[in-house]
Amino acid sequence: MALAINGGAAIRAHEWPAWPILSQRGEDGLIAVARSRRWASSGFATSERPLDRVFAERFGAYLGISHCLPTDHGSSALAMALEGLGIGVGDEVIVPGLTWVACASAVLRVNARPVLVDIDPDTLCIAPEGIERAITGRTAAILLVHLYSCMAQVDRIADIASRHGIYLVEDAAQAHGAKWSGRQAGTFGDVGVFSMQQGKTMTCGEGGALVTSHRGLHAVFEQLRNDGRRYAETSGATGRMDLVETAGVLGANRAPSEFQLAVLLDALERLEAETKLRAENANFLDDRLRQVSGYSPLRPDARNDRRAYYHFPMRFASDAFGGRKIAAVARAISAELGTWVHTPYTPLDRHPLLNAPRTKRYMAGSLGEVHVPEPLTNCVAASESVLLLHHPILLADKDSLVDVVRALEKVQAHAHELPDADV
Ligand SMILES: *Cc1c(COP(=O)(O)O)cnc(C)c1O
């Protein structure tokens, strides 16, 4: 049978689980916010506490960390993390070479210089050895990212940061609920950053959070988020504002609305069960994939005792699909499965945004160009050998997961029908 991209019948004809999800509790929460007429944490107080504070408390408790501040996006949380730590002109921040571009653009936005470091091919996360070699007298922070499904070596990297007296920012935008030696991702750094954008495993469409165990830093984050305002010590009387001006920190408005928090409170209730189901299905799929020739599973550290899957990465040997480009394979598998199957990020040293003329304006105020001390060999290899499945697939039943294996085997058998060049 011909490949679906060439007009043949697809392996799978029915739907995958829908994402995002809103339960009845979430719908009720949205209506309740609408009727309360408190639509923002900067709105007038009612007899109820703002959902901004309720969610912060519950998500902080879930993670086991003292302070949490919801934000409008993960990207703004990243920029606030750096601003709050006082990072700026003349500073370097170490960033993985393979990650979402916002990690590097947040560094440029504070006029600091991103220094790109290669990844460990077995986890796709930043490699501690490379970090150690990239540290200079100007390094102010390490920004680590738990990418796709594995956690970075948090304890080794935290140790490097403390030995060098530099900050650690932990980007857990793709790792809600992941654990390392029983401890939650996002709680290892001076600051942890989350995204609640639509594609993430906990979402309200657009949203984020900053977490920290430093009380003083949390106070700075509040002001950075609210145009220099903070919650008053005692909650405002009904009909007054809870926020007071401090005139201490030049902030911006990066607060989410109460509607978003109603949706997040629902998502948080479901997070644990969904994370467990995805991990169980990921293990099942990984097990079945071992029968596919050329499949080379990632090898997370044993201390990463719970994986959270933003994407399910499938790594292959270079000849697994007759030497065809992985992007062509991704398109063929997408057509077989009727869902989004894609390849990893473009390594950041090749990312067009970081080389765009307008971006150079930020660089002009910093130490200059994005710095790449060593070739990003493993980032390039990953971008040429890994296929990614988006997490809603891991909420499907076992028969559906077997469709993934069947699609891979079919495309392998027909690899010669794939375009030779990547077009
Ligand atoms: C999604 C994401 C972000 C940015 O979050 P937004 O909410 O989309 O701004 C940052 N870092 C990583 C690793 C992400 O995956």
The ligand as a MOL file (V3000), in Angstrom:
LIG
                    3D

  0  0  0     0  0            999 V3000
M  V30 BEGIN CTAB
M  V30 COUNTS 15 15 0 0 0
M  V30 BEGIN ATOM
M  V30 1 C 6.9090 27.2890 25.8280 0
M  V30 2 C 8.2540 27.5580 26.3320 0
M  V30 3 C 8.6470 28.8210 26.7760 0
M  V30 4 C 7.8300 30.0580 26.5630 0
M  V30 5 O 6.5830 30.0420 27.1020 0
M  V30 6 P 5.3940 30.9470 26.4990 0
M  V30 7 O 4.3380 30.7700 27.5430 0
M  V30 8 O 5.0190 30.3820 25.1820 0
M  V30 9 O 5.8790 32.3350 26.4160 0
M  V30 10 C 9.8930 28.9610 27.3400 0
M  V30 11 N 10.7270 27.9210 27.4510 0
M  V30 12 C 10.4090 26.7050 26.9870 0
M  V30 13 C 11.3900 25.5910 27.1440 0
M  V30 14 C 9.1670 26.4800 26.4100 0
M  V30 15 O 8.8640 25.2730 25.9580 0
M  V30 END ATOM
M  V30 BEGIN BOND
M  V30 1 1 1 2
M  V30 2 1 2 3
M  V30 3 2 2 14
M  V30 4 1 3 4
M  V30 5 2 3 10
M  V30 6 1 4 5
M  V30 7 1 5 6
M  V30 8 2 6 7
M  V30 9 1 6 8
M  V30 10 1 6 9
M  V30 11 1 10 11
M  V30 12 2 11 12
M  V30 13 1 12 13
M  V30 14 1 12 14
M  V30 15 1 14 15
M  V30 END BOND
M  V30 END CTAB
M  END
